Amino acid sequence: MRDLEVFLGELERRGMLERLDGVYPRVYGASRLIAEKEGGPALIFRVEGTDLLCLSNLADTREKIRLALGAGSDEELYRKIIEAGKNPGTLKEKPFEHEEREVDVGNLPAVKFYERDGGLYVSSSIIVACSGGVCNASIHRMMVVGRRGFAVRVVPRHLYRLYRESGGELRVAVVVGVHPAVLLASSISPPLGIFELGIAARFLGGVLEVSRTPLYGIPVPRHAGVVMEGRLTGKMVDEGPFVDIMGTYDRVRKQPLLEVDALYVNPEAPYFHLILPGGGEHRLLMGLPKEAAIWESVSRVVPRVHKVRLTPASGGWLHAVVCIEKTVDSDAKNAIIAAFAGHPSLKHVVVVDPDVDPDDPRQVEWAIATRFQAHRDLVVIGNARISSLDPSSDDGVGSKMGLDATKPVAGGIEYERARIP
């Protein structure tokens, strides 16, 4: 399933795709629909004022992401993520075949998701930039500014570095409407110099077809729904408010203005992806690579890691439950420390035994209630790096807490949960 159209066909064959009639309003209509249908089939629908087909809930469940990457289990998925970052695949160049359109970003299905959003937004845009032989692909929110521009939120990571090194004008391509493997790869932050499209290629069997954009020669996925070329300029404009992964509002900032120079649409598959901020797709695309990192880190210090979950209520980002198999009682505390090392933004972690399902909050709370004592099983690390997405942090500095909710290795029947055969 190397391209989006084929993946959508497989979803439809399995009853996991719903094509909706009618046209939905840009303001709140699309977001209400996406929120209402989250966790169900992927959606194809239309938004007012555009002829493009909107996609959503494409990667809002683990089942869909495993299907997209050909993984039969969470552990296989984690291994694929880790291996792809270490051994990217091959990019195979093909001619650029998209149709050029007049530049007017108002004709794109940018929408207002929440009541305090600063404007109409594109939430699934992958920005590809190359400089000095190094290319980077990462997902950024973009707020519409006039007919030819976007305010782009650029956090101080790799795109920011390329932008600063460019002297304030960086040529970029913007891609919307791609296979979930490309989205997931663009959500990973490998070392600068490892191109995320190469990671996507590894996810898809080793090869990804790309095309060079006509103006700036930037490699983009060949089958993308929409491609834009433009310049991330030195002009700074207001961006926000906008909802982050925690479901809270990010503040207004001065961010670079992206001036769009050309706009292209795939005539065979004119898909435009809408990701609900703070929704299931947002959480999984950001969180799954971190779950894999936690799994790898903890696996180095304990005999077996059964499951890792970044919890939905923590935005799939701040809290984790890690299910391990231990041979000595100290394994659980080592697992706590390793989890924090694997995901530095992690705030709280609970370690549980194999008889507790991390996907069931009631079971996790039961383990804390029956297997945890604060004076011996609590780990607190103060003045540590956590996440700036946590509004209670002091600009990304705060406390981490680990709970060992595992039973003693020598524990008896008193630690068993009663079952009816």
JOUR-V356334 format. One record per run of one state. SS is the DSSP state (hx for helix, st for strand, lp for the rest). FROM is the first residue (numbers start at 0). TO is the last residue. If there is no record, write none. Layout:
SS;FROM;TO / SS;FROM;TO
//
This chain:
lp;0;2 / hx;3;12 / lp;13;15 / st;16;23 / lp;24;25 / st;26;26 / lp;27;27 / hx;28;36 / lp;37;40 / st;41;46 / lp;47;51 / st;52;55 / lp;56;60 / hx;61;68 / lp;69;72 / hx;73;85 / lp;86;88 / st;89;92 / lp;93;97 / st;98;100 / lp;101;103 / hx;104;106 / lp;107;109 / st;110;111 / lp;112;119 / st;120;130 / lp;131;132 / st;133;144 / lp;145;147 / st;148;151 / lp;152;156 / hx;157;164 / lp;165;168 / st;169;175 / lp;176;178 / hx;179;186 / lp;187;194 / hx;195;202 / lp;203;205 / st;206;211 / lp;212;217 / st;218;220 / lp;221;224 / st;225;238 / lp;239;240 / st;241;242 / lp;243;247 / st;248;249 / lp;250;251 / st;252;264 / lp;265;269 / st;270;272 / lp;273;278 / hx;279;298 / lp;299;302 / st;303;309 / lp;310;310 / hx;311;313 / lp;314;317 / st;318;324 / lp;325;329 / hx;330;341 / lp;342;346 / st;347;351 / lp;352;359 / hx;360;370 / lp;371;372 / hx;373;376 / st;377;384 / lp;385;395 / st;396;403 / lp;404;411 / hx;412;414 / lp;415;420
//
